[in-house]
Amino acid sequence: MDMGGGPSHPDQEATSTMAAAVSSATAPALDSYFAYPTSSGLMVAHVAFMTVAWAFVLPAVVMLSIARSNLALPAQLNFLSINALGLLMGLVYNRKTPDLYENNAHHIFGWIVTWIVAAQALLGLVRRYAIAEHQEDDDGSGERTAFLPMSVEALEQHQRLHDLPDDDHYRYSHDSGQGTEPASSRSHSLSSLKEEKPYEPRNDDNDRAHRENSNHLPHGAIDRFLSRKISSIVSARASNIVGMLYGFVDRTILILGFVALTTGVATYGGIFRGNHIFNGLAHFIKGGVFFWYGLLTLGRCMGCFADLGWAWNVKPSANMVGSKKAAVPSAEFVESFLIFFYGSTNVFLEHLSSWGKAWSAQDLEHVSISIMFFGGGLCGMLIESRKIRDLLNTLVTSLSNHPGIDSSPESWLPPRPYAFSMNPIPGLIILLLGLMMSSHHQESMVSTMVHKQWGTLFVGAAFARGVTYILVYLSPPSSFLPSRPPSELIVSFCLISGGLIFMASNKDTVAAMEAHNLNAMFVFTVMMGVTAFLMAWTILVLAVKGWALRREQRRLFLSRNMA
């Protein structure tokens, strides 16, 4: 054995250099909770409880809450119970293990979102008692605004089409039902079944008894005590503020939970340390945006936002959904605005990881993509503007009074495509981004293949959106009901799976894959399975909302008849 200090063989030097490079690249992944063997069962239990709570129970809770179901508060308590078990497992695990990721965001953010959900449950309790008591003191005005008449003909037609029982024809006047019932195409309010009954004063004792029986809370002295104390402390103005805060949390808590889960993944894997945080944030934020874009597209396809005209349907008029919802721009305008916002802000962030250093060709490529988003989003918004359309039609409309011009009304009617937005710019931007990323040079073959995977999926999403526009152009929507183009299911699948793979294409994750001898196809197959399961669960959760709406309509109908 050579114990001297002579020069080593060139092949040995190359091998040692390569090993050192791999070791330094994967150091964050090795010094992590994932690789730490002590009390791993506690960590598995923590991950399992938190995944069940935030990915499965919480979405159902939010749908029940948006539907104003009296099951929302018990469901929130169940969620908090499961979340508490996960917290307990995490706390015990932290006691038995060293801090392998100091100052990580997951610990702080996890507690923040936990307290937010707990506060929402408390607000729900206050809201349930305070609003109900103030409505009683208002001589039933709340009920009169909740039950507005609908024509008997519309109701009979709806019942013939769906063979629904009589007590299913009720809806909150302030809830759209997402346009999933045909009755919503006739009116945005609740209606009576056989006749429009005049308002009659309610029996307070019967109404209070029904409310107590529907709260799913302990009856008797505790219930009466809460009802009396909360209503005396919380004024009508304060109850409105409570309702606004409650609704805001409803519509943001799922995104906050997604952030908590993703920061947990980063902490568990020990990735994004030091200067790598910029690359990790870029991939997680951008991939997360496309992930939620895909879920939004799936929701539109399933009938969500039909009251805004976003479900590939005819947009209801202001006298049906109110002036505020009627003034909401088209979904394509919102998509274009988000693209514009992304481009206008991200153009200044592409050089953060190399701040103070010379700009590389890759930095310039990323800035060019941001400029493309900026210009494409602005172009899309201009196309969606009715004012711009009117200005562009000035030359033709100015000829309407010219002698010899056909003045028949049919000649000046807007074309059928005018009634529905078919803006190809958002799809074009996604198509170009997919093409760019499919051929984007990376430092390793695995990274190149992973980027090509999500780039190809984005290309598929863009082509599927093009198929949707062809179908809509050939047969424009003629109903308030969602038309549900089948191609939109492909769009949502490609965006959701592409967004997840986008998140996994960061440098630290790719380095960990290479260290554990995993190829790019491993990520692809896992994300395909996760996407299909998530889409099925999303559809089921949206169906739970529809069930809760009908259940609440039936409950309100019985409550009104008891008065």
RODO-2510 file (C-alpha; in nm, 4 decimals, decimal comma):
residues 563
     n   res          X          Y          Z
     1     m     0,0000     0,0000     0,0000
     2     d     0,1424     0,3359    -0,1009
     3     m     0,1648     0,5518     0,2130
     4     g     0,3680     0,8258     0,0490
     5     g     0,2602     1,1684    -0,0662
     6     g     0,3170     1,1114    -0,4372
     7     p     0,0663     1,2216    -0,7005
     8     s    -0,2420     1,0072    -0,7459
     9     h    -0,3689     0,8605    -1,0718
    10     p    -0,5701     1,0999    -1,2923
    11     d    -0,8673     0,8615    -1,2976
    12     q    -0,8675     0,8533    -0,9187
    13     e    -0,8642     1,2344    -0,9054
    14     a    -1,1577     1,2562    -1,1459
    15     t    -1,3532     0,9999    -0,9454
    16     s    -1,2925     1,1774    -0,6148
    17     t    -1,3852     1,5131    -0,7670
    18     m    -1,7138     1,3749    -0,9013
    19     a    -1,7946     1,2129    -0,5666
    20     a    -1,7281     1,5400    -0,3853
    21     a    -1,9535     1,7263    -0,6269
    22     v    -2,2378     1,4807    -0,5782
    23     s    -2,1907     1,4926    -0,2009
    24     s    -2,2054     1,8714    -0,1910
    25     a    -2,5079     1,8797    -0,4189
    26     t    -2,7031     1,6352    -0,2076
    27     a    -2,5883     1,7471     0,1359
    28     p    -2,9209     1,9163     0,2210
    29     a    -3,1094     1,5958     0,1422
    30     l    -2,8833     1,3779     0,3566
    31     d    -2,8911     1,6039     0,6637
    32     s    -3,2706     1,5938     0,6910
    33     y    -3,5593     1,4488     0,8851
    34     f    -3,6160     1,2139     0,5918
    35     a    -3,2785     1,0453     0,6528
    36     y    -3,2919     1,0629     1,0334
    37     p    -3,3752     0,7143     1,1678
    38     t    -3,4917     0,7988     1,5225
    39     s    -3,8698     0,7983     1,5943
    40     s    -3,9580     0,7783     1,2254
    41     g    -4,2971     0,6286     1,3165
    42     l    -4,3972     0,9539     1,4879
    43     m    -4,3091     1,1500     1,1763
    44     v    -4,5098     0,9103     0,9588
    45     a    -4,8077     0,9559     1,1932
    46     h    -4,7662     1,3348     1,1811
    47     v    -4,7585     1,3340     0,8006
    48     a    -5,0580     1,0991     0,7798
    49     f    -5,2775     1,2999     1,0186
    50     m    -5,1907     1,6315     0,8559
    51     t    -5,2494     1,4992     0,5048
    52     v    -5,5898     1,3602     0,6012
    53     a    -5,6843     1,6807     0,7803
    54     w    -5,5690     1,9410     0,5283
    55     a    -5,6052     1,7553     0,1968
    56     f    -5,9248     1,5585     0,2599
    57     v    -6,1255     1,6842     0,5571
    58     l    -6,0674     2,0595     0,5185
    59     p    -6,1917     2,0846     0,1545
    60     a    -6,5179     1,9178     0,2570
    61     v    -6,5439     2,1525     0,5553
    62     v    -6,4987     2,4550     0,3288
    63     m    -6,7696     2,3345     0,0895
    64     l    -7,0127     2,2812     0,3785
    65     s    -6,9286     2,6258     0,5105
    66     i    -6,9771     2,7994     0,1740
    67     a    -7,3115     2,6209     0,1412
    68     r    -7,4082     2,7681     0,4824
    69     s    -7,4793     2,4183     0,6078
    70     n    -7,5431     2,3614     0,9779
    71     l    -7,3007     2,0679     0,9467
    72     a    -7,0083     2,3084     0,8894
    73     l    -6,9347     2,3736     1,2567
    74     p    -6,9299     2,0041     1,3600
    75     a    -6,7109     1,9314     1,0557
    76     q    -6,4709     2,2077     1,1623
    77     l    -6,4460     2,0545     1,5076
    78     n    -6,3661     1,7160     1,3524
    79     f    -6,0947     1,8791     1,1425
    80     l    -5,9458     2,0480     1,4487
    81     s    -5,9437     1,7140     1,6321
    82     i    -5,7498     1,5387     1,3540
    83     n    -5,5179     1,8382     1,3225
    84     a    -5,4568     1,8300     1,6977
    85     l    -5,3486     1,4659     1,6743
    86     g    -5,1054     1,5598     1,3990
    87     l    -4,9711     1,8465     1,6076
    88     l    -4,9251     1,6149     1,9042
    89     m    -4,7262     1,3671     1,6944
    90     g    -4,5119     1,6510     1,5619
    91     l    -4,4432     1,7968     1,9052
    92     v    -4,3415     1,4595     2,0474
    93     y    -4,1170     1,3981     1,7453
    94     n    -3,9494     1,7378     1,7877
    95     r    -3,8766     1,6529     2,1523
    96     k    -3,6967     1,3337     2,0542
    97     t    -3,4945     1,4673     1,7608
    98     p    -3,2471     1,7529     1,7107
    99     d    -3,3383     2,0584     1,5065
   100     l    -3,2131     1,9525     1,1645
   101     y    -3,3588     2,2553     0,9837
   102     e    -3,3138     2,5696     1,1892
   103     n    -3,5457     2,8653     1,1267
   104     n    -3,7589     2,6703     0,8816
   105     a    -4,0833     2,8281     0,7633
   106     h    -4,3005     2,5228     0,8263
   107     h    -4,2965     2,5426     1,2052
   108     i    -4,4059     2,9073     1,2125
   109     f    -4,6492     2,8958     0,9222
   110     g    -4,8060     2,5717     1,0442
   111     w    -4,8976     2,7306     1,3763
   112     i    -5,0307     3,0414     1,1980
   113     v    -5,2748     2,8498     0,9786
   114     t    -5,3766     2,6305     1,2724
   115     w    -5,4734     2,9339     1,4768
   116     i    -5,6545     3,0811     1,1755
   117     v    -5,8717     2,7710     1,1410
   118     a    -5,9360     2,7628     1,5160
   119     a    -6,0346     3,1303     1,5079
   120     q    -6,2674     3,0617     1,2147
   121     a    -6,4415     2,7890     1,4130
   122     l    -6,4910     3,0374     1,6972
   123     l    -6,6213     3,2956     1,4511
   124     g    -6,8593     3,0331     1,3160
   125     l    -6,9988     2,9761     1,6643
   126     v    -7,0430     3,3489     1,7206
   127     r    -7,1907     3,3960     1,3768
   128     r    -7,4425     3,1149     1,4212
   129     y    -7,5926     3,2615     1,7364
   130     a    -7,5443     3,6339     1,6757
   131     i    -7,6830     3,6460     1,3223
   132     a    -7,9787     3,4246     1,4106
   133     e    -8,0718     3,6435     1,7091
   134     h    -8,0396     3,9684     1,5137
   135     q    -8,2578     3,8260     1,2384
   136     e    -8,5220     3,7446     1,4995
   137     d    -8,5078     4,1017     1,6305
   138     d    -8,5549     4,2273     1,2749
   139     d    -8,9160     4,0979     1,2578
   140     g    -8,8301     3,8396     0,9989
   141     s    -8,6774     4,0725     0,7456
   142     g    -8,3916     3,8294     0,7003
   143     e    -8,6319     3,5572     0,5990
   144     r    -8,8131     3,7835     0,3596
   145     t    -8,4873     3,8570     0,1821
   146     a    -8,4034     3,4880     0,1741
   147     f    -8,7293     3,3800     0,0103
   148     l    -8,8139     3,5649    -0,3058
   149     p    -9,0872     3,4514    -0,5459
   150     m    -9,0284     3,2533    -0,8618
   151     s    -9,2772     3,1930    -1,1376
   152     v    -9,4896     2,8805    -1,1016
   153     e    -9,4189     2,7894    -1,4634
   154     a    -9,0419     2,7831    -1,4053
   155     l    -9,0827     2,5659    -1,0992
   156     e    -9,3121     2,3187    -1,2724
   157     q    -9,0706     2,2919    -1,5647
   158     h    -8,7792     2,2346    -1,3284
   159     q    -8,9717     1,9628    -1,1438
   160     r    -9,0719     1,7890    -1,4659
   161     l    -8,7111     1,7842    -1,5877
   162     h    -8,5563     1,6550    -1,2668
   163     d    -8,8442     1,4886    -1,0831
   164     l    -8,7373     1,6561    -0,7591
   165     p    -8,9402     1,6553    -0,4369
   166     d    -9,1180     1,9734    -0,3463
   167     d    -8,8800     2,0773    -0,0727
   168     d    -8,5793     2,0872    -0,3053
   169     h    -8,6793     2,4113    -0,4746
   170     y    -8,5320     2,6506    -0,2250
   171     r    -8,2114     2,8472    -0,2438
   172     y    -8,0528     3,1363    -0,0663
   173     s    -8,1068     3,4590    -0,2500
   174     h    -7,7358     3,5408    -0,2015
   175     d    -7,6045     3,2013    -0,3149
   176     s    -7,5711     3,1149    -0,6781
   177     g    -7,5604     2,7396    -0,6415
   178     q    -7,2895     2,7666    -0,9075
   179     g    -7,5580     2,7358    -1,1730
   180     t    -7,5960     2,3638    -1,1289
   181     e    -7,9752     2,3613    -1,1039
   182     p    -8,1945     2,4510    -1,4001
   183     a    -8,4071     2,6706    -1,1761
   184     s    -8,1112     2,9051    -1,1510
   185     s    -8,1617     2,9935    -1,5151
   186     r    -8,4969     3,1481    -1,4267
   187     s    -8,4227     3,3224    -1,1001
   188     h    -8,1455     3,3828    -0,8488
   189     s    -8,3662     3,3618    -0,5443
   190     l    -8,5646     3,1179    -0,3378
   191     s    -8,9155     3,0382    -0,4428
   192     s    -9,2265     2,8668    -0,3270
   193     l    -9,3417     2,5421    -0,4770
   194     k    -9,7015     2,5685    -0,5742
   195     e    -9,7850     2,9318    -0,5041
   196     e    -9,6252     3,2559    -0,3910
   197     k    -9,7280     3,2755    -0,0275
   198     p    -9,7420     3,6209     0,1337
   199     y    -9,5102     3,6793     0,4225
   200     e    -9,6513     3,5924     0,7604
   201     p    -9,5018     3,6795     1,1014
   202     r    -9,3024     3,3925     1,2480
   203     n    -9,3598     3,2194     1,5722
   204     d    -9,0438     3,3017     1,7713
   205     d    -9,0743     2,9957     1,9937
   206     n    -9,1029     2,7570     1,7005
   207     d    -8,8234     2,9261     1,5093
   208     r    -8,5917     2,9260     1,8110
   209     a    -8,6684     2,5609     1,8774
   210     h    -8,5928     2,4680     1,5164
   211     r    -8,2670     2,6649     1,5206
   212     e    -8,1575     2,4925     1,8395
   213     n    -8,2413     2,1522     1,6926
   214     s    -8,0379     2,2270     1,3804
   215     n    -7,7200     2,3606     1,5405
   216     h    -7,5788     2,0188     1,6307
   217     l    -7,4616     2,1694     1,9596
   218     p    -7,5535     2,0735     2,3186
   219     h    -7,9137     2,1665     2,3887
   220     g    -8,0622     2,3035     2,7056
   221     a    -7,9025     2,5529     2,9413
   222     i    -7,5685     2,5800     2,7557
   223     d    -7,7388     2,6530     2,4252
   224     r    -7,9679     2,9153     2,5755
   225     f    -7,6755     3,0711     2,7625
   226     l    -7,4656     3,1027     2,4438
   227     s    -7,7605     3,2395     2,2501
   228     r    -7,8340     3,5049     2,5122
   229     k    -7,4759     3,6102     2,5867
   230     i    -7,3396     3,6165     2,2325
   231     s    -7,6323     3,8134     2,0941
   232     s    -7,6002     4,0681     2,3759
   233     i    -7,2254     4,1147     2,3205
   234     v    -7,2130     4,1123     1,9391
   235     s    -7,4059     4,3884     1,7662
   236     a    -7,5629     4,3611     1,4239
   237     r    -7,2746     4,5587     1,2709
   238     a    -7,0189     4,3387     1,4414
   239     s    -7,1991     4,0247     1,3248
   240     n    -7,1685     4,1484     0,9655
   241     i    -6,7937     4,1966     1,0133
   242     v    -6,7701     3,8482     1,1618
   243     g    -6,9493     3,7112     0,8557
   244     m    -6,7066     3,8885     0,6209
   245     l    -6,4010     3,7558     0,8058
   246     y    -6,5501     3,4080     0,8119
   247     g    -6,6124     3,4151     0,4372
   248     f    -6,2634     3,5479     0,3645
   249     v    -6,1056     3,2600     0,5565
   250     d    -6,3325     3,0151     0,3722
   251     r    -6,1947     3,1270     0,0381
   252     t    -5,8273     3,1430     0,1328
   253     i    -5,7687     2,8670     0,3857
   254     l    -5,7176     2,5947     0,1234
   255     i    -5,4355     2,7922    -0,0382
   256     l    -5,2828     2,8584     0,3047
   257     g    -5,3075     2,4872     0,3818
   258     f    -5,1337     2,4102     0,0519
   259     v    -4,8488     2,6418     0,1513
   260     a    -4,8247     2,4703     0,4917
   261     l    -4,8054     2,1265     0,3288
   262     t    -4,5428     2,2305     0,0738
   263     t    -4,3237     2,3974     0,3369
   264     g    -4,3569     2,0743     0,5348
   265     v    -4,2286     1,8777     0,2362
   266     a    -3,9294     2,1118     0,2049
   267     t    -3,8528     2,0863     0,5770
   268     y    -3,8876     1,7078     0,5830
   269     g    -3,6562     1,6710     0,2826
   270     g    -3,4050     1,9276     0,4090
   271     i    -3,4029     2,1179     0,0804
   272     f    -3,3812     2,4887    -0,0087
   273     r    -3,1048     2,5786     0,2345
   274     g    -2,8950     2,8901     0,1976
   275     n    -2,8897     3,0416    -0,1479
   276     h    -3,0900     2,7484    -0,2865
   277     i    -3,4016     2,9065    -0,1391
   278     f    -3,4445     3,1262    -0,4479
   279     n    -3,4485     2,8340    -0,6899
   280     g    -3,6849     2,6447    -0,4597
   281     l    -3,9253     2,9357    -0,4188
   282     a    -3,9292     2,9996    -0,7929
   283     h    -4,0275     2,6408    -0,8730
   284     f    -4,2711     2,5960    -0,5850
   285     i    -4,4524     2,9276    -0,6399
   286     k    -4,4735     2,9018    -1,0184
   287     g    -4,5624     2,5329    -1,0116
   288     g    -4,8171     2,5982    -0,7379
   289     v    -4,9804     2,8686    -0,9492
   290     f    -5,0311     2,6255    -1,2367
   291     f    -5,1537     2,3594    -0,9930
   292     w    -5,4282     2,5898    -0,8645
   293     y    -5,4972     2,7116    -1,2175
   294     g    -5,5729     2,3510    -1,3062
   295     l    -5,8042     2,3100    -1,0059
   296     l    -5,9825     2,6320    -1,1024
   297     t    -6,0246     2,5020    -1,4572
   298     l    -6,1667     2,1766    -1,3208
   299     g    -6,4090     2,3737    -1,1054
   300     r    -6,5242     2,5751    -1,4071
   301     c    -6,5802     2,2561    -1,6015
   302     m    -6,7854     2,1115    -1,3140
   303     g    -7,0119     2,4193    -1,3028
   304     c    -6,8484     2,6480    -1,0481
   305     f    -6,8796     3,0209    -1,1142
   306     a    -7,1723     2,9676    -1,3513
   307     d    -7,3316     3,2765    -1,1959
   308     l    -7,0337     3,4730    -1,3316
   309     g    -7,0542     3,3153    -1,6772
   310     w    -6,7249     3,1332    -1,6217
   311     a    -6,8609     2,7775    -1,6623
   312     w    -6,8768     2,7901    -2,0420
   313     n    -7,2369     2,9096    -2,0149
   314     v    -7,4443     3,2164    -2,0941
   315     k    -7,3720     3,4811    -1,8322
   316     p    -7,6820     3,5573    -1,6219
   317     s    -7,8082     3,9153    -1,6294
   318     a    -7,7839     4,1648    -1,3446
   319     n    -8,1470     4,1176    -1,2414
   320     m    -8,0719     3,7487    -1,1841
   321     v    -7,7396     3,7565    -0,9970
   322     g    -7,7096     4,1195    -0,8922
   323     s    -7,5106     4,4103    -1,0272
   324     k    -7,1837     4,3138    -0,8551
   325     k    -7,1637     3,9673    -1,0078
   326     a    -7,2830     4,0954    -1,3433
   327     a    -6,9930     4,3432    -1,3440
   328     v    -6,7302     4,0713    -1,2915
   329     p    -6,5178     4,0396    -1,6075
   330     s    -6,4832     3,7205    -1,8061
   331     a    -6,2660     3,4304    -1,6953
   332     e    -6,0323     3,4977    -1,9880
   333     f    -5,9832     3,8554    -1,8662
   334     v    -5,8906     3,7262    -1,5208
   335     e    -5,6503     3,4736    -1,6741
   336     s    -5,4906     3,7488    -1,8839
   337     f    -5,4619     3,9771    -1,5816
   338     l    -5,2852     3,7067    -1,3794
   339     i    -5,0463     3,6460    -1,6686
   340     f    -4,9829     4,0210    -1,6909
   341     f    -4,9328     4,0491    -1,3137
   342     y    -4,6893     3,7576    -1,3121
   343     g    -4,4843     3,9074    -1,5945
   344     s    -4,4795     4,2580    -1,4497
   345     t    -4,3556     4,1419    -1,1087
   346     n    -4,1335     3,8477    -1,1972
   347     v    -3,9231     4,0432    -1,4445
   348     f    -3,7443     4,2003    -1,1465
   349     l    -3,6956     3,8730    -0,9581
   350     e    -3,5155     3,6524    -1,2093
   351     h    -3,1664     3,7617    -1,0982
   352     l    -3,2158     3,7325    -0,7220
   353     s    -3,0198     3,4070    -0,6884
   354     s    -2,7173     3,5724    -0,8555
   355     w    -2,7583     3,9204    -0,7133
   356     g    -2,4433     4,1280    -0,7576
   357     k    -2,3030     3,8928    -1,0199
   358     a    -2,2936     3,9157    -1,3977
   359     w    -2,6105     3,8294    -1,5877
   360     s    -2,5982     3,4890    -1,7507
   361     a    -2,7682     3,3735    -2,0682
   362     q    -3,0111     3,1727    -1,8546
   363     d    -3,1068     3,4865    -1,6590
   364     l    -3,1805     3,6673    -1,9837
   365     e    -3,3927     3,3736    -2,1016
   366     h    -3,6024     3,3899    -1,7856
   367     v    -3,6447     3,7665    -1,8144
   368     s    -3,7565     3,7240    -2,1757
   369     i    -4,0235     3,4783    -2,0597
   370     s    -4,1416     3,7338    -1,8035
   371     i    -4,1647     3,9993    -2,0741
   372     m    -4,3664     3,7567    -2,2865
   373     f    -4,6075     3,7119    -1,9947
   374     f    -4,6262     4,0889    -1,9457
   375     g    -4,7059     4,1641    -2,3097
   376     g    -4,9292     3,8610    -2,3615
   377     g    -5,1362     3,9335    -2,0521
   378     l    -5,1792     4,2980    -2,1543
   379     c    -5,2842     4,1903    -2,5031
   380     g    -5,5370     3,9448    -2,3582
   381     m    -5,6924     4,2111    -2,1344
   382     l    -5,7250     4,4528    -2,4262
   383     i    -5,8996     4,1862    -2,6335
   384     e    -6,1483     4,1265    -2,3507
   385     s    -6,2277     4,4976    -2,3136
   386     r    -6,5681     4,5927    -2,4550
   387     k    -6,4564     4,9547    -2,4816
   388     i    -6,1636     4,8548    -2,7025
   389     r    -6,3982     4,6410    -2,9140
   390     d    -6,6357     4,9332    -2,9617
   391     l    -6,3494     5,1595    -3,0648
   392     l    -6,2275     4,9025    -3,3166
   393     n    -6,5808     4,8831    -3,4631
   394     t    -6,6044     5,2612    -3,5079
   395     l    -6,5330     5,2514    -3,8815
   396     v    -6,8226     5,0156    -3,9490
   397     t    -7,0708     5,1605    -3,7012
   398     s    -7,0141     5,5088    -3,8425
   399     l    -7,1610     5,3856    -4,1711
   400     s    -7,4933     5,2866    -4,0158
   401     n    -7,6609     5,6143    -4,1267
   402     h    -7,4896     5,6305    -4,4633
   403     p    -7,7261     5,6328    -4,7645
   404     g    -7,7450     5,3024    -4,9415
   405     i    -7,6278     5,0968    -4,6421
   406     d    -7,8480     4,8064    -4,5423
   407     s    -8,0323     4,9355    -4,2326
   408     s    -8,2196     4,6165    -4,1468
   409     p    -8,1817     4,5274    -3,7763
   410     e    -8,0491     4,1794    -3,8589
   411     s    -7,7475     4,3277    -4,0373
   412     w    -7,6329     4,5145    -3,7262
   413     l    -7,6832     4,2435    -3,4678
   414     p    -7,3621     4,1377    -3,2895
   415     p    -7,2204     3,8095    -3,4201
   416     r    -7,2856     3,5008    -3,2111
   417     p    -6,9215     3,4717    -3,0928
   418     y    -6,9570     3,8180    -2,9331
   419     a    -7,1759     3,6646    -2,6643
   420     f    -6,8934     3,4443    -2,5407
   421     s    -6,5227     3,5038    -2,4903
   422     m    -6,2873     3,3012    -2,7077
   423     n    -5,9545     3,4605    -2,6234
   424     p    -5,6626     3,2418    -2,7374
   425     i    -5,3895     3,4530    -2,5740
   426     p    -5,3770     3,2735    -2,2339
   427     g    -5,3574     2,9370    -2,4111
   428     l    -5,0899     3,0714    -2,6462
   429     i    -4,8735     3,1905    -2,3566
   430     i    -4,8972     2,8503    -2,1880
   431     l    -4,8168     2,6800    -2,5198
   432     l    -4,5027     2,8906    -2,5718
   433     l    -4,3930     2,8391    -2,2117
   434     g    -4,4302     2,4643    -2,2537
   435     l    -4,2282     2,4650    -2,5746
   436     m    -3,9532     2,6713    -2,4146
   437     m    -3,9256     2,4508    -2,1077
   438     s    -3,9314     2,1318    -2,3150
   439     s    -3,6017     2,2379    -2,4720
   440     h    -3,4577     2,4309    -2,1765
   441     h    -3,0957     2,3313    -2,1115
   442     q    -3,0268     2,1934    -1,7620
   443     e    -2,7191     2,0787    -1,5725
   444     s    -2,8115     1,7072    -1,5782
   445     m    -3,0056     1,4657    -1,7930
   446     v    -3,2591     1,3957    -1,5170
   447     s    -3,3318     1,7660    -1,4728
   448     t    -3,3664     1,8125    -1,8498
   449     m    -3,6146     1,5260    -1,8744
   450     v    -3,8206     1,6488    -1,5788
   451     h    -3,8463     1,9971    -1,7316
   452     k    -3,9438     1,8414    -2,0636
   453     q    -4,2230     1,6484    -1,8912
   454     w    -4,4041     1,9490    -1,7477
   455     g    -4,3328     2,1543    -2,0572
   456     t    -4,5003     1,8876    -2,2729
   457     l    -4,7987     1,8769    -2,0358
   458     f    -4,8430     2,2537    -2,0696
   459     v    -4,8364     2,2156    -2,4476
   460     g    -5,1090     1,9532    -2,4148
   461     a    -5,3153     2,1894    -2,1972
   462     a    -5,2883     2,4641    -2,4578
   463     f    -5,3970     2,2354    -2,7425
   464     a    -5,6903     2,1073    -2,5357
   465     r    -5,7998     2,4666    -2,4684
   466     g    -5,7845     2,5236    -2,8433
   467     v    -6,0214     2,2291    -2,8919
   468     t    -6,2568     2,3915    -2,6396
   469     y    -6,2654     2,7146    -2,8387
   470     i    -6,3356     2,5238    -3,1596
   471     l    -6,6305     2,3496    -2,9938
   472     v    -6,7599     2,6780    -2,8519
   473     y    -6,7210     2,8554    -3,1875
   474     l    -6,9157     2,5840    -3,3694
   475     s    -7,1845     2,5697    -3,1011
   476     p    -7,1878     2,8745    -2,8710
   477     p    -7,3482     2,8265    -2,5284
   478     s    -7,7215     2,8967    -2,5268
   479     s    -7,8082     2,8073    -2,1672
   480     f    -7,7331     2,9363    -1,8203
   481     l    -7,6331     2,5815    -1,7307
   482     p    -7,2619     2,4881    -1,7587
   483     s    -7,1872     2,3210    -2,0913
   484     r    -6,8901     2,1239    -1,9524
   485     p    -6,6660     2,0845    -2,2630
   486     p    -6,4873     1,7475    -2,2303
   487     s    -6,1626     1,9016    -2,3505
   488     e    -6,1471     2,1138    -2,0335
   489     l    -6,0956     1,7986    -1,8294
   490     i    -5,7758     1,7418    -2,0280
   491     v    -5,6751     2,1053    -1,9708
   492     s    -5,7173     2,0719    -1,5946
   493     f    -5,5352     1,7365    -1,5818
   494     c    -5,2358     1,8703    -1,7748
   495     l    -5,2167     2,1898    -1,5674
   496     i    -5,2442     2,0113    -1,2318
   497     s    -4,9904     1,7412    -1,3150
   498     g    -4,7633     1,9868    -1,4960
   499     g    -4,7691     2,2207    -1,1962
   500     l    -4,6753     1,9393    -0,9572
   501     i    -4,3864     1,8255    -1,1777
   502     f    -4,2820     2,1902    -1,2157
   503     m    -4,2520     2,2093    -0,8361
   504     a    -4,0448     1,8898    -0,8299
   505     s    -3,8024     2,0131    -1,0971
   506     n    -3,6030     2,2357    -0,8581
   507     k    -3,2309     2,1693    -0,8234
   508     d    -3,2372     2,0225    -0,4725
   509     t    -3,5123     1,7732    -0,5505
   510     v    -3,3404     1,6624    -0,8700
   511     a    -3,0115     1,6220    -0,6797
   512     a    -3,1868     1,4078    -0,4175
   513     m    -3,3414     1,1948    -0,6947
   514     e    -3,0013     1,1353    -0,8486
   515     a    -2,8520     1,0512    -0,5086
   516     h    -3,1180     0,7814    -0,4568
   517     n    -3,0870     0,6449    -0,8141
   518     l    -3,4345     0,7646    -0,9196
   519     n    -3,4974     0,8582    -1,2819
   520     a    -3,7326     1,1183    -1,4267
   521     m    -4,0041     0,8621    -1,4991
   522     f    -4,0473     0,8064    -1,1237
   523     v    -4,1673     1,1652    -1,0774
   524     f    -4,3876     1,1446    -1,3855
   525     t    -4,5729     0,8286    -1,2844
   526     v    -4,6215     0,9373    -0,9216
   527     m    -4,7606     1,2766    -1,0232
   528     m    -4,9965     1,1227    -1,2781
   529     g    -5,1477     0,9040    -1,0067
   530     v    -5,1721     1,1933    -0,7596
   531     t    -5,3376     1,4143    -1,0216
   532     a    -5,6035     1,1603    -1,1158
   533     f    -5,6872     1,0985    -0,7505
   534     l    -5,7002     1,4707    -0,6693
   535     m    -5,9346     1,5394    -0,9601
   536     a    -6,1704     1,2638    -0,8464
   537     w    -6,1650     1,3964    -0,4905
   538     t    -6,2262     1,7535    -0,6107
   539     i    -6,5322     1,6477    -0,8082
   540     l    -6,6638     1,4582    -0,5062
   541     v    -6,6089     1,7595    -0,2789
   542     l    -6,7968     1,9854    -0,5201
   543     a    -7,0802     1,7322    -0,5193
   544     v    -7,0816     1,7530    -0,1382
   545     k    -7,1419     2,1254    -0,1718
   546     g    -7,4404     2,0635    -0,3982
   547     w    -7,5777     1,8084    -0,1522
   548     a    -7,5313     2,0521     0,1355
   549     l    -7,7118     2,3285    -0,0556
   550     r    -8,0121     2,1060    -0,1212
   551     r    -8,0131     1,9866     0,2389
   552     e    -8,0070     2,3455     0,3615
   553     q    -8,2882     2,4391     0,1240
   554     r    -8,4977     2,1576     0,2661
   555     r    -8,4172     2,2659     0,6216
   556     l    -8,5142     2,6260     0,5508
   557     f    -8,8373     2,5135     0,3899
   558     l    -8,9294     2,3150     0,7016
   559     s    -8,8291     2,6080     0,9223
   560     r    -9,0555     2,8426     0,7298
   561     n    -9,3511     2,6046     0,7501
   562     m    -9,3063     2,5739     1,1269
   563     a    -9,3525     2,9493     1,1679
***
